[in-house]
Amino acid sequence: MTNSASDQLFARALQLMPGGVNSPVRAFRSVGGAPFFVKAARGATLITADGRELIDFVCTWGPAIHGHNHPVIKAAIAAALENGTSFGTPNPYEVEMAELITRFVPSIKKVRMCNSGTEATMSAIRLARGFTGRDKIVKFAGCYHGHSDSLLVKAGSGALTHGHPDSAGVPQAFAQKTIVLPFNEPAALATAFAENPGEIACVIIEPYIGNIGFIPAGAGYLQHVRDVCTANDALLIFDEVMTGFRLAKGGVQELENIKPDLTCLGKIIGGGLPVGAFGGRAEIMDMLAPLGPVYQAGTLSGNPLAMAAGIAALKLLEEGNPYVRLDTLGWQMGEALVAAAKKKGLPAQVRQIGSMFSLFFTDEPVRDCATALKGDAKLFAKFFHACLDRGVYLPPSAYETCFLSTAHEGAAIARACEVMTEAIAGL
Ligand SMILES: *Cc1c(COP(=O)(O)O)cnc(C)c1O
């Protein structure tokens, strides 16, 4: 270790916090080296504890679609702060937020605010079980839905058999209620329903996967998933915590014209503060307490500061309609990466839509968890550090998505294309 401010902070953190971090992927374990600490962030730039400026492609793991510390969001938080930080009663911001969400995402007729994406998915699953009176759920290998017990299950080798806990501490009995299937493979879903008649409460899916790198659904796949759920009276839950408001105002469900029964939201909806939400058909949502028997609650849910930040972020999306511009940036990055890899003779796949993209070092088209895992993670780690050395910060894992913000337009994107091209040439 050097004696940099980041290294000193990390040494102290390691004594006090497991792995020195409050969320595992921040620890750089899959790319090697020690993480840097950030003391400030503006636009597309992170400023480290040592005063280095980095062009940021993590965007706080998705939320910062307007760039860091956007003046309008900052002003909205400051204005709310004048009136107090938490009331423990309903507040006006919650109503405005619910109006915005239901307008942006028409499949959501009623919504409940919570404090993280994990809470949103965990509660949506409970609600689906309460509504249908069934216990089993279907998820897809490689989809991440937060860290609650039923959802921390990935495919074992036999994808159609009962799940195995992906984390220690998840009771086998919970994992057995979670059926894990391969993404983008229509036949698997119908088979799962045939083998578990009348038992599956819901199918939860990231409609485009963002958590094993970026993998969009194939043509017609999501419609198929919708149809199979409808035919089996199971609820379809779109986990749009990452894709919601990012790929379109109405998320992937707008792009693909599919109506899920429930939708989970998070990340962008908090404008950089901790917020989650889930919502959907009114008769399902009305099963929640205080109207119905499915319990869900939160001391800080609908927090005025968080709502003010989120409302400002959503309104900026409506006013600015940045999606075409963001897609141009994403396409530009993708082209640059593909060209650089080709020139160097490296196997590479880029998957990109709008402001989300991933580079996989593999020859094989990436369409699901298994093909994503074929990407060369060691080569990615080298690429990651080559970029970081040159002032560009990518997600510190081969299996994460890069995010763009409107603040990347112009100088940042041009410089990043240069850096990534150089980094690939040096691999
Ligand atoms: C980030 C994420 C979550 C979890 O959200 P947290 O706020 O980290 O709890 C759930 N689902 C998806 C698709 C996510 O990307």
The ligand as a Gaussian input file, in Angstrom:
#p B3LYP/6-31G(d) Opt

LIG

0 1
 C      -29.791000      -2.531000      -7.434000
 C      -30.858000      -3.500000      -7.715000
 C      -31.656000      -4.008000      -6.686000
 C      -31.397000      -3.731000      -5.228000
 O      -31.525000      -2.392000      -4.932000
 P      -30.820000      -1.836000      -3.578000
 O      -31.269000      -0.420000      -3.513000
 O      -29.347000      -2.001000      -3.800000
 O      -31.315000      -2.650000      -2.461000
 C      -32.710000      -4.838000      -7.026000
 N      -32.960000      -5.146000      -8.302000
 C      -32.202000      -4.674000      -9.314000
 C      -32.548000      -5.040000     -10.716000
 C      -31.114000      -3.854000      -9.052000
 O      -30.350000      -3.446000     -10.062000

